[in-house]
Amino acid sequence: MLGLDQKDTKLLLIVAALIVFAPFILNPFPEGSSMAQFNAGYPDLMQRFVIFGIFAIGFNILFGLTGYLSFGHAAFLGVGSYSAVWMFKLLSYNVVPAILLSVIMAGIFSVLIGYISLRRSGIYFSILTLAFAQMSFALAYSVLSNPKFNLTNGETGLQVYSNDPQYLKGDGPDVPHLFGLEMRSTFELEIGAWLFQFNMGYYLCGVVMLLAFYLAIRIFRSPFGMMLRAVKSNQQRVNYTGLNSRPYTLAAFVISGMYAGLAGGLMAAMDPLAGAERMQWTASGEVVLMTILGGVGTLIGPILGAGFIKYFENIFSKINDSILHQWFAFLPDGMEDFLVAVVHPFIGKGWHLTLGLLFMGVVIFLPGGLVEGGQRIMNAIRNRRNKGNDAEGGEKSAPHAAE
């Protein structure tokens, strides 16, 4: 289907099913229950899952296929966001032109950075990309916020005002929309004690991610993808064959940057605001963690890693001492207070500590990330089934042997 083999088609259908049924999957607990705090099916968070999934998919095309580790991809995320908001200010709130410009501008910006950075490899490449990202952050935060040519509005962030021209606005709504369909519009469905929300902005991001995932599959399976794997395996050997690997790595860098710009444009489309904080080195480090945690070089791994980290950031971080006391209320007071004191450093503001420990565990015991963990579980299930079938086959053959 769509030029994919059976295995990749199944993977694409799994991602499509996850996108469609996410409002149900992410709301497993009734609204009034004590476990409802673990629900993640509200629009803002679901949008983050998908947008950062796109960001991580693009980063994996560079890091997973070529082995070039960039610490500056947040620069393209920020460029995409600023470009989208400027389209809102100049044309209209329609998200299509904004998203297109965000991808184009991120592509141009990544050509400039990639052309210089790819003259080096290894740690030198990583440091160069980090330096460019920090320079971009400094430009957005201070230099380009100069009143004479205010392009970024500094620390306040770039946003749309009522006196902006918006030449093509017409009778369109005053919020981001897709040809009149507002991104914030949400349909709520109540089934018993459960509340499910179906958000227009989320499903737009979901369709874009599905297309981005399909494109990533085609890149991974193409001769271009094989060439990038060869670069990762042994770039010197590739050069000795007479092939110039730099155009291939630059193409991968630009494609990866355009994915990041697309994610930035979608962020602005969901919330028409762009700030310099999206270009900080911490944002670049976050996408590295997502990719490694999910599984470097795998197709679905970056999506899993993005969802995992964003879940921790938005759900696990909200657990506080009062919630812990509710959980351990059935215990004697002394035991309850002791357990709360033990768990306290790992929840709330300490969620980074828990995430760090989990990340260490994955790197040490599951070098292939969450995808490797899933593969091990599936292999264990298959082995158990095979053993069961062999045992049944042995029992049936025993009487025949006796005859």
Helices and strands as residue ranges (DSSP letters): H 6-25, G 36-38, H 43-66, H 74-90, H 95-117, H 122-141, G 143-145, G 147-149, G 154-156, E 158-159, E 177-178, E 181-182, E 186-191, E 194-199, H 200-221, H 223-240, H 246-270, E 273-274, G 276-279, H 281-294, H 301-314, G 316-318, H 321-327, H 333-343, G 344-346, G 348-350, H 351-365, H 369-402
